[in-house]
Amino acid sequence: MPFDHFMALALYEPGLGYYANDSRKFGQMPGSGSDFVTAPEMSALFGRALAAQLAQALQACESGEIWEFGAGSGALAAQLLTALGERVVAYHVIELSAALRERQALRLQPWDGRVAWHDRLPERIDGVVLGNEVLDAMPVQLLHWDGQDWFERGVAAAGEAFAWQDRATALRPPAGDFAPGTVLEIHAQAEAFVRTLAAHMGRATAFFIDYGFPEAEYYHPQRTGGTLMCHRAHRADADPLVDIGLKDISSHVNFSGIALAAQDAGLQVLGYTSQARFLINCGLAQIMQDAGLQERIAAQRLINEHEMGELFKVVGLARGVSLAALGFASGDRSHRL
């Protein structure tokens, strides 16, 4: 079985996949029963800062609608709805997990009537599209270079367990010079998602926040083991073939591939930068000045280089609007994609 098929089953298969069960996924500490923390759970100031960019984008789109992919616990939606107030006429969530939909609905009850859930994209989106840690959860294909040939790495049954198995392939990474034994990911599904989204964007902008690199760093010769990672109980491991359905599986994002797919589909790249620079451009430093000590300590993790500040990146896309996006006003790294 190709790994992207295996990853899709392990994460999303009804009744079996990680995001299909009702375990708690998001939280700050293992004692909560959670597996990992995302920026909105880490600090509510994340949503307050992001709201400044979304307010500017909504005005440019002449819209009051936000579309969030994979809303997690609903924390980010709640933060944005609080910060933006009546500027948001409708908040749409596209969520594959029925269990997460239920939790989101409970958390977002104060905005009942303005929040709606969907299984698929509408014919046309006018407004702002948002994805926080969405691209990293899209299934990836694995390639193995033995020094002479490329192989696609898949999963095979091994008694009652699973094992890696390679087969010859015509697939190739987009760039790089690799050492024998290198295993890496390619992101056909994430790039196809961006192209599909582009076909539905009218007067719209999109912002994706995730951990990853530009292509030259992603396919660096020294990165011989790829970026595939699993998370459970706030511990990370690199073996997706055990505890299947009980832990998250993700891959870092090749932001160059995302930007090129967007451009090929007719979108404009508004900018690309680190999460730290993006949030500071959106006024996080000023927001922190008015916050309590514990809030400031938590928000520091959003921008510290050794935590989320540098590893996480933001890319902005647009169609049909003219926007000098606030979040990329300083420190734009589009030239490095």
C-alpha distance (Angstrom), angle and dihedral (degrees) to the residues before:
residue distance angle dihedral
M1 . . .
P2 3.83 . .
F3 3.78 110.8 .
D4 3.81 94.8 -119.1
H5 3.82 88.6 58.9
F6 3.80 91.1 47.3
M7 3.82 91.8 48.1
A8 3.80 91.6 50.4
L9 3.81 91.3 52.4
A10 3.81 93.3 44.6
L11 3.80 91.8 52.3
Y12 3.79 107.4 30.5
E13 3.81 113.1 17.2
P14 3.85 107.4 125.1
G15 3.78 111.1 -107.5
L16 3.80 93.2 6.4
G17 3.80 112.5 46.1
Y18 3.77 126.5 93.0
Y19 3.80 94.6 -115.3
A20 3.79 91.4 43.3
N21 3.80 95.5 62.2
D22 3.80 125.3 78.5
S23 3.81 99.1 -120.1
R24 3.79 116.5 128.4
K25 3.80 109.1 -98.1
F26 3.80 105.2 175.8
G27 3.79 129.3 55.7
Q28 3.77 143.4 110.8
M29 3.81 101.3 -111.5
P30 3.84 136.8 33.5
G31 3.80 89.3 -123.0
S32 3.79 89.3 70.4
G33 3.81 90.0 64.1
S34 3.80 90.6 -113.0
D35 3.81 128.2 134.2
F36 3.80 104.5 -147.1
V37 3.79 143.3 -7.6
T38 3.79 128.4 -118.8
A39 3.79 127.1 -162.0
P40 3.85 97.0 -96.4
E41 3.82 91.2 53.9
M42 3.79 90.4 45.7
S43 3.80 94.8 55.6
A44 3.79 135.8 -4.1
L45 3.81 86.7 -145.7
F46 3.81 87.6 75.7
G47 3.79 91.3 70.2
R48 3.79 93.2 41.4
A49 3.81 91.6 55.8
L50 3.80 93.6 42.4
A51 3.80 88.8 51.8
A52 3.82 90.2 68.0
Q53 3.80 90.4 61.1
L54 3.79 93.1 43.9
A55 3.81 92.1 49.9
Q56 3.81 89.7 54.9
A57 3.81 91.6 46.4
L58 3.82 93.6 47.9
Q59 3.77 89.9 53.2
A60 3.82 91.5 49.9
C61 3.81 90.4 49.2
E62 3.81 91.5 46.0
S63 3.78 87.4 -131.8
G64 3.78 141.2 117.1
E65 3.82 96.6 -154.9
I66 3.80 129.4 107.5
W67 3.81 124.0 -170.7
E68 3.82 114.9 -161.5
F69 3.79 121.9 -169.6
G70 3.80 116.0 -148.7
A71 3.80 100.2 -0.8
G72 3.81 94.4 -165.7
S73 3.79 111.7 -162.2
G74 3.80 91.9 -9.0
A75 3.81 91.1 -109.6
L76 3.80 95.7 124.3
A77 3.80 92.9 46.4
A78 3.81 90.1 51.7
Q79 3.80 91.9 49.2
L80 3.80 93.1 49.1
L81 3.80 94.6 45.0
T82 3.80 89.5 50.7
A83 3.79 94.7 47.2
L84 3.80 97.6 41.7
G85 3.79 97.4 40.1
E86 3.79 114.9 174.1
R87 3.81 92.0 2.0
V88 3.81 86.3 83.0
V89 3.78 109.9 71.8
A90 3.81 94.3 171.8
Y91 3.81 132.8 10.3
H92 3.81 113.2 -159.9
V93 3.80 123.5 -164.6
I94 3.79 123.6 -162.9
E95 3.80 104.7 -161.8
L96 3.81 128.9 165.4
S97 3.81 95.9 -167.5
A98 3.81 116.6 83.3
A99 3.81 90.0 -164.7
L100 3.80 91.9 54.7
R101 3.80 91.4 45.6
E102 3.79 89.3 59.2
R103 3.80 92.3 50.9
Q104 3.78 92.0 45.9
A105 3.81 91.0 50.5
L106 3.81 91.0 53.8
R107 3.78 93.0 48.7
L108 3.79 94.1 45.8
Q109 3.82 97.6 47.3
P110 3.83 92.2 114.6
W111 3.81 87.7 66.5
D112 3.79 95.9 45.0
G113 3.78 108.4 154.9
R114 3.80 94.5 30.9
V115 3.83 97.3 61.7
A116 3.80 122.1 71.2
W117 3.80 133.7 174.8
H118 3.79 125.5 -138.8
D119 3.80 137.7 -172.3
R120 3.78 95.4 -151.9
L121 3.78 144.8 13.7
P122 3.80 120.2 -78.1
E123 3.78 120.0 -120.4
R124 3.81 90.7 -101.0
I125 3.80 134.6 15.2
D126 3.79 120.4 -156.5
G127 3.77 108.4 178.2
V128 3.78 138.4 34.3
V129 3.81 126.5 -27.9
L130 3.80 117.7 -158.6
G131 3.79 134.2 -171.7
N132 3.81 122.6 175.7
E133 3.82 111.7 -174.4
V134 3.80 92.7 -15.9
L135 3.80 104.2 117.6
D136 3.82 92.7 54.6
A137 3.82 90.7 60.4
M138 3.80 94.6 55.0
P139 3.83 112.4 107.6
V140 3.80 116.4 -97.2
Q141 3.77 134.3 -159.4
L142 3.80 118.4 -124.2
L143 3.79 123.8 -138.7
H144 3.81 127.1 -166.6
W145 3.80 123.8 -159.0
D146 3.82 114.8 -159.4
G147 3.80 94.8 -175.7
Q148 3.79 95.0 -92.3
D149 3.81 109.1 37.5
W150 3.79 141.3 24.5
F151 3.79 121.0 -121.4
E152 3.77 131.7 -174.0
R153 3.78 109.4 -125.6
G154 3.78 115.2 -137.7
V155 3.79 140.8 163.4
A156 3.80 127.0 -98.0
A157 3.79 133.9 -177.1
A158 3.81 114.5 -99.7
G159 3.78 105.8 -175.1
E160 3.79 105.7 -66.9
A161 3.80 92.2 -18.4
F162 3.81 136.5 58.1
A163 3.79 132.9 -110.9
W164 3.79 138.3 -172.9
Q165 3.78 118.1 -96.2
D166 3.81 129.2 -178.2
R167 3.78 131.2 -150.4
A168 3.80 132.3 -177.6
T169 3.79 114.5 -91.3
A170 3.77 143.3 -179.9
L171 3.81 89.7 -142.2
R172 3.80 116.9 114.8
P173 3.80 135.8 -176.6
P174 3.80 114.2 -107.9
A175 3.81 93.9 -116.2
G176 3.78 145.5 -10.6
D177 3.79 147.9 86.6
F178 3.80 108.8 -110.7
A179 3.78 139.0 -161.6
P180 3.82 118.6 -124.8
G181 3.79 110.8 -87.8
T182 3.82 94.8 33.2
V183 3.81 116.6 149.1
L184 3.80 117.6 -167.2
E185 3.79 142.5 163.3
I186 3.79 132.1 -114.8
H187 3.78 120.8 -161.8
A188 3.79 110.4 -142.9
Q189 3.81 94.2 144.9
A190 3.82 96.2 49.9
E191 3.79 91.0 47.9
A192 3.81 91.2 47.2
F193 3.81 88.5 50.7
V194 3.82 90.8 55.6
R195 3.80 91.5 49.4
T196 3.80 91.0 49.4
L197 3.80 91.8 47.8
A198 3.81 90.4 50.4
A199 3.80 90.7 57.0
H200 3.83 89.3 59.4
M201 3.81 98.6 44.3
G202 3.81 116.0 104.6
R203 3.81 113.1 163.9
A204 3.76 93.8 -8.8
T205 3.77 147.4 130.0
A206 3.80 129.1 -154.6
F207 3.80 130.9 -157.4
F208 3.81 122.6 -168.4
I209 3.80 121.2 -170.9
D210 3.78 118.7 -168.9
Y211 3.78 146.1 125.9
G212 3.77 115.1 -85.7
F213 3.78 149.3 94.7
P214 3.79 142.9 -111.0
E215 3.80 114.4 -91.5
A216 3.82 97.2 -95.6
E217 3.81 90.7 56.7
Y218 3.78 95.6 37.4
Y219 3.80 93.3 55.8
H220 3.79 96.0 35.7
P221 3.84 111.9 150.5
Q222 3.79 91.3 -121.1
R223 3.82 92.7 57.6
T224 3.82 92.7 84.1
G225 3.80 97.5 153.3
G226 3.78 100.5 49.9
T227 3.79 122.5 -134.3
L228 3.81 103.9 -83.1
M229 3.80 110.2 140.0
C230 3.80 139.8 171.0
H231 3.82 128.5 -152.5
R232 3.79 131.1 -158.2
A233 3.81 129.1 156.3
H234 3.82 89.3 -5.5
R235 3.79 91.6 -59.0
A236 3.79 123.7 116.9
D237 3.79 128.3 -144.5
A238 3.81 135.4 165.4
D239 3.83 100.3 -134.7
P240 3.81 113.5 97.1
L241 3.82 92.1 172.0
V242 3.81 95.0 77.1
D243 3.82 129.7 62.9
I244 3.78 88.3 18.1
G245 3.79 112.2 -164.7
L246 3.80 91.4 12.4
K247 3.79 99.2 81.9
D248 3.77 140.2 39.5
I249 3.81 121.1 -100.8
S250 3.78 119.4 -158.7
S251 3.78 144.1 157.7
H252 3.78 131.3 -151.1
V253 3.79 114.9 -103.5
N254 3.80 125.2 -108.0
F255 3.81 96.1 -141.1
S256 3.80 92.8 -172.5
G257 3.80 89.5 61.4
I258 3.81 90.9 48.4
A259 3.82 92.6 49.7
L260 3.82 93.3 46.8
A261 3.80 91.9 48.4
A262 3.80 88.8 50.9
Q263 3.80 93.5 49.4
D264 3.80 92.3 46.5
A265 3.82 87.5 53.8
G266 3.80 92.4 52.9
L267 3.81 101.0 -97.5
Q268 3.78 126.5 134.9
V269 3.80 118.1 -127.1
L270 3.80 104.5 -130.9
G271 3.78 94.3 -171.5
Y272 3.79 148.5 -52.5
T273 3.78 126.2 -138.3
S274 3.79 144.9 136.3
Q275 3.79 120.1 -69.7
A276 3.80 89.4 -117.0
R277 3.79 94.2 55.3
F278 3.81 92.1 42.6
L279 3.81 93.9 52.4
I280 3.80 93.1 44.2
N281 3.81 89.4 51.2
C282 3.81 87.3 52.0
G283 3.80 91.8 55.8
L284 3.81 103.4 -96.4
A285 3.81 93.0 142.9
Q286 3.80 91.5 57.1
I287 3.80 91.6 45.3
M288 3.82 90.3 51.9
Q289 3.82 91.4 53.5
D290 3.79 90.0 64.3
A291 3.83 95.0 42.7
G292 3.79 129.7 93.2
L293 3.79 122.9 -98.7
Q294 3.80 95.8 -99.4
E295 3.81 91.2 48.1
R296 3.81 90.8 51.2
I297 3.80 92.1 49.4
A298 3.81 91.5 51.0
A299 3.80 92.7 46.1
Q300 3.80 90.8 52.8
R301 3.80 88.0 69.2
L302 3.80 88.9 61.5
I303 3.81 92.0 61.4
N304 3.82 106.8 25.2
E305 3.80 109.9 114.3
H306 3.82 93.5 -135.1
E307 3.82 92.1 52.3
M308 3.83 126.0 33.8
G309 3.79 100.3 -37.2
E310 3.80 99.9 84.7
L311 3.80 105.2 18.9
F312 3.81 91.8 55.7
K313 3.80 117.9 70.1
V314 3.80 136.0 -171.6
V315 3.79 126.4 -143.1
G316 3.80 122.9 -171.8
L317 3.81 125.4 -156.2
A318 3.80 132.8 -177.7
R319 3.78 145.5 -178.2
G320 3.78 127.9 -168.9
V321 3.81 96.7 2.7
S322 3.79 137.6 91.1
L323 3.80 110.6 -135.7
A324 3.79 135.0 160.8
A325 3.79 91.0 -159.5
L326 3.79 114.5 -135.4
G327 3.80 93.9 -142.4
F328 3.81 92.8 61.1
A329 3.81 97.5 42.2
S330 3.81 90.8 111.5
G331 3.79 129.4 24.1
D332 3.80 98.4 18.2
R333 3.83 109.8 173.8
S334 3.79 99.4 -172.0
H335 3.80 89.2 123.3
R336 3.81 89.1 65.2
L337 3.79 95.8 57.5
